[in-house]
Amino acid sequence: MSEGQKFQLGTVGALSLSVVSSVSIVICNKALITTLGFTFATTLTSWHLLVTFCSLHVALWMKFFEHKPFDARAVMVFGILNGISIGLLNLSLGFNSVGFYQMTKLAIIPCTVLLETLFVMKKFSRNIQLSLVVLLLGVGIATVTDLQLNLLGSILSLLAVITTCVAQIMTNTIQKKFKVSSTQLLYQSSPYQAITLLIVGPFLDGLLTSKNVFAFNYTPQVLFFIVLSCLISVSVNFSTFLVIGKTSPVTYQVLGHLKTCLVLAFGYVLLRDPFSWRNILGILIAVVGMALYSYYCTVESQQKASEASAQVPQVKEGESDPLLSVENGSGILADGVVAKGPVWKSNKDLEA
């Protein structure tokens, strides 16, 4: 089996892991938050990261991967920034309408493209930009229900978008600069993320829910779903780092919107959530946008690979990555708290 075929198989496997784990955690958190009333999303995310770190520590002890220390300051800044971005996303969700929160998440893709163009000097073709516009239009039609603006909520959303974009770009950049795997980066950064959220989580959750996480009635059923959610989050976090490290932050966001559509469709079909023809139309348009994105990325990756093989021994990194890779091309790998009505909220740890 050639290296290209191995890479493609790894891409498909990582894509499957990302989708399955993300949909699973949505189902689990829907039961935990909506049915059992455990609405402390930020604190729950800090527990997710703690369990992830402990699981990776056991894996390290069993020699499943090698510990590779590198720039400690970069790891600390990266971990704290990731934790802050999760907290800001949850604050944005609490101080804005569901529709405005969805618009906040949609803004992450164009913001990421802009930042990568300005600071990473990455270029995106007109076809890629067009496919992203179609994708965002479809997701917007399917998920955005209302747009109630307020100054504080708008500022929080802006900060959430910026910190999320920078954190995701850093995920990709750090792995390539220091030549560390997604597992090694996650292992070293998850303690900083967890500590950040453990400190601010109870305060944020109390501010948003007017309840005390420490005074909640932890029944055996609640504890079961918390433990299950934490276990599933290990694969969610791992697949997130794996996807961004092997592909790009933009591709990860595209897959994230694909999983949003899958979660919506799951809610409509199996959970009988209310839906309209507008939701169906939006999902179909988003799927078309994702198909165009994957097609154009595949074509451009093949063109660059053939040009480079004919002229230069080394191939530069492609401008973007398709949802399913082809040989010699870049591939994708690519979080779920529940919102009011048919819309599903998600943050970086819980969404896909």
Buried (B, 14 or more C-beta within 10 A) or exposed (E): EEEBEEBBEBBBEBBEBBBBBBBBBBBBBBBBBBEBEBBBBBBBBBBBBBBBBBBBBEBBEEEEBEEBEBEEEBBBBBBBBBBBBBBBBBBBBBBBBBBBBBBBBBBBBBBBBEBBEEEBEBEBBEBBEBBBBBBBBBBBBBBBBEEEEEEEBBBBBBBBBBBBBBBBBBBBBBBEEBEBBBBBBBBBBBBBBBBBBBEBBBEBBBBBBEBEBEEBEEEEEBEBBBEBBBBBBBBBBBBBBBBBBBBBBBBBBBBBBBBBBBBBBBBBEEEEBEBEEEBBEBBBBBBBBBBBBBBBBBBBBBEBBEEBEEEEEEBEEBBBBBBBBBBBBBBBBBBBBBBEEBBBBBBBBBBB
